[in-house]
Amino acid sequence: MKQKLATLAFVGLTAFILSACGGAPVKTAEVAKEPAKPALNDAAQQALAQATADVKTAKARFALWTTADKAYKDAQEAAKAGDSDAVIKQATFASDQVARGIAQLSYPSTELK
């Protein structure tokens, strides 16, 4: 009797496990339907690379303005979307703001002594 009960339990458990494993459908067709994102043109890639270097320099010198940081993040988002014009616009603005922030370091202090 115990052997029959053990056999039934084993068969039931095996059937349960096999039914659970076969239930998940593979979604390869959905992945293939996504449209290819357009690549950035050379000017956009260069502008983004320059902005990346500028922002890194400004962070190292504690001169990164919030406007430059936001423009840089917007340029990165536009790059993910493949929008070359927006990348150029935002990256150029970020580099300009970084240059102004670094130039501000040489201004005289306004601290009262």
Secondary structure, 3 states (H helix, E strand, C coil): CHHHHHHHHHHHHHHHHHHHHCCCCCCHHHHHHCCCCCCCCHHHHHHHHHHHHHHHHHHHCCCCCHHHHHHHHHHHHHHHHCCHHHHHHHHHHHHHHHHHHHHHCCCCCCCCC
